[in-house]
C-alpha cells in the first residue's frame, strides 16, 4: 500500500502529469462535477487557511479592514470603464433568469422563460465596479479617506483550459480595494501591498520573488500601473504570484466618486486594488515539491510534526502513547502544530509514506526500543534524512529544526532561480536559451509591437520590468533601439 501511495509520475518524465498526480494523491483537490471547477479537499483547504490567516493578519497590521460585496454585478456596471470590460468580457458568466419550473414533460426542471431578469447579472470576475459604485455612497469629504477595504471571496472567470489551483473557472482569493485623496497616497499603497505580498511569499512560502511592473500589454484591465511578484517554478516556467494595481482615477470617474478636498474643491478619488488567489497553492507545490510528494514550508504546513508510534501489541502501544503525549504537550507549549497518529489500522510504513507524500516537515518515530534507550527517530522532509536523538529536550530541537527547514527550502529555491537566470544580448541567443526555461534578462525597446512579436515567435512574455532596475541602459535584442534597462522574459503559467 505504501508503494501505491507514493506512485507519482517523476518530474523529469512529465512535469505536468507529476503536478496533477501530486495534487490528487496528496488529497489537496480534485475536479468537480462542474466543468472547470475544483473541490478543495480538507488537507488542501487547511494549507489555504494558513495562507489566508497569515495574509489577513498582515493586511490588518497595515490598517486594512475586511468587508464583503455582492457576488452579482449588474451588466451595465461593467460597461462604465471601457478597458476593464474589454479585459474581462470573454470570461464573464452571465445570469439571465431567476426561476426554474417543472418541465412540461415531467422530466426534471427547465428555465422559466417568464422569469427573465430586466438586466442581466455578471457573476463577479473581480469587484472593482460593484465596489466603486458602493464607495460613491461612502465618500463625500477628505475626512472619509482613505478607505482601506479587503474582501475574501470567490470569483468566476470562464476559463476554457483549466488546471487545479493554477487556472479554474471558479477560484478563491482576496481583493483589496482602496480609495485615497492623492495620487501619491494611492501609488504608495499599491507599492506597500506589493511589498506585503513579497514578504509573505519569501518568509512564509519560502518562495523567492522578483518585484516589478507589468508592461502596458500585460497590466490589469483598467489599471494605470500593475505591480507584480514573479516566481520561478522547477520546470523553468514563471508564475505570477500576486498583483497590486494603481488604478489612477479611472474607476472614480466611471462611477462619479468625488470628494471635497481640504480647500473645499471637488475632485475625483484615487484608487488601488490588489489580490492573490488559490494560485498560490500551485506555486507552493511547483516550487518546492519532489518525486516523493509535497515539501511544505513549516510555517504553512497544517501540522509541522507527526509522531508515529511503532508497536507490536496493545501493551507496547499504551506505553509508547504515554511518552508520545508528553512530547505532544512539550511541542504544543512551543506553539508547534503536531499530530499524534496512534491509529492501529495502518502499518507504520504506510504512515511514513503518507506523511512524506503530504509534505509534513518533521516526522518523529517512537518504538519500544526507543523507550528503553530514551531516544527517538527524527526525519526531516526537505532532505529525506533521519537521525536518532535523545528524547530529552526533543521539543527544543524540533523548534530549531523547523526554522532550519524553512530556511533551507527557501535557499534551495533561491539557488535554483540564480542557476536559471541568464543574461542575453542577441535575439538568436534568446531564442536558443528560452527553450531551456528560466528567467532571461534582456533589453527591450519598450514598444508593444516588439513585445508582441517576441511572444508570437517564442511564446515568451515580459514577466516584469524589475523595480530593482540597476542594469545599465542598452540596445533592444530584437530591434537594436535604445532600452532603459533589462526586463525579465520567461514562458509562464
Buried (B, 14 or more C-beta within 10 A) or exposed (E): EBEEBBEBBEBEEEBEEBBBBBBBBBBBBEBBEEEBBBEBBEBBBBBBEBBBEBBBEBBEEEEBEEEEBEBEBBBEBBEBBEEBBEBBEEBBBEBEEEEEEEEEEEEEEEEEEEEEBEEBBBBBBBBBBBBBBBBBEEBBEBEBBBBBBBBBBEBBBBBEEBBBBBBBBBBBBBBBBBBBBBEEBBBBBBBBBBBBBBEBBBBBBBBBBBBBBBBEEBBBBBBBBBBBBBBBBBBBBBBBBBBBBBBBBBBBBBBEBBBBBEEEEEBBBBBBBBBBBBBBBBBBBBBBBBEBBBBBBBBBBBBBBBBBBBBEEEEBBEBBBEBBEEBBEBBEEEEBBBBBBBEEEEEBEBBBBBBBBBBBBBBBBBBBEBBEEEBBBBBBBBEEEEEEBEBEEBBEBBBEBBEBBBBBBBEBBBEBBEEBBBEBBEBEBBBEBBEEBBBBBBBBBBBEEBBEBBBEEBEBBBBBBBBEEEBEEBEBBBBEEEBBBBBBBBBBB
